[in-house]
Amino acid sequence: MTIEEAQQTVDNWIKANGVRYFSELTNMAILTEEVGEVARLISRQYGEQSFKESDKGKDLGDELADVLFVVICLANQTGINLTEALARNLAKKNQRDSQRHKDNEKLK
């Protein structure tokens, strides 16, 4: 699935099942919540924290997909084409950071 297809799929789902988009502010709060769930799971899978009973059975891919879904919702409702935005962002990074990470002693 391309990014454009994902944006259209989410839009179709919202219109068919979600009734309408939540407000941008509500979606921002939901995004924060979803990112927190990703952080919680990563801290248990890759960090030093132990799993709680409520964490068991959680899937990192599913949690990341929740984040992506809300990001796509925000893009759709604010008129952002994520394919174009990502292309511009990568061009910026290529220009700005072409040597920065290669020259970073901490990464060697």
N, C-alpha and C positions, 0 to 999 in steps of 0.2 A: 504494500500500500504506500503510495506517495504521500507527501505532506498535504498536498492539495486534496487528494482523495480522503485523507483523514479529516481534514477540515469539513469537507462536504458530508462525510459519514456522521460526524458529530452533530453537524447542523441538522441533518435529517433526523437523527435520533432525538435531539431536543424538540424538534417540531412534532414528532410522532409520539414521544413518550414523556418528555419533560415539560410539556405545555408551552413553556417559554424559558428563555435564559434568565437565571438569577441576575440581579444587578451586578455591575462590575465590582462594587464594594463587597458584596456578599461573596462573589467568586474569588476575590482576593483573599478573603478570610478562609474560604474553603481550601484555596491553594496552600495557604500557610499551614493549615491543619494537615493536609495531605503530605506536604514536605516534612512535617514533624513525624508523621508515621514512617516515612522512608528513613529519616534520621534514627528513629527508635530502633527499627529493624536492623539497620547497618551497625549501630552501636552494639547490638547483641550478636550479630553474625560475625562481624569482623573486629569488634572492639572487645573490651574487657567486661562489659556488663553481661550478666547471666539472664537467660530467658525467664520471663514470668509466665504463668499459666496462660494468660490472655494473649501472649505473643506467639504461642505455639501454633503452627499451621499457617502462619502468615507467609506470603510469597513476595519476594522483593520485586519480581517482574510485575506482579499485579499492582503493587503499591506505586511503582514508577509509572505504570499505565494510568493510575488515578491522577497523578501529577500531570501527565501529558494531556489527559482529557480536559482538565480544568484550564491548562494553558491554552489549549485549542479553543475552548469556550471563550476565554478572554480575547483571544485573537479574533475570533468570528464576530463577537459583539462589538468590537472596536474597529472593525474593518481592516484588519491587518492580514496580509497574505504572508503566511509564515515561510513559504518557499522563497519569496523575494527577500523577506527580512533576514532569513538565515544566510542567503547568498551575500547580502550586503555586510552582514556581521562577520562572515568568514573572510571577505575581502579586507575589511578593516583590520582583523586580527593578523592576516598575512602581511599587511603593510606595516602595522605597528609592532608586531611581535616576531618578525621573521628571524631575528637573531637573539631576542631577549632570553628565551628559555635555553637556547644553545649555549649562551654565555653565562648562565646561572650556575655558579660553582656548587650550589646546594643540590642540583640535579645530577651531578656527575658521580 
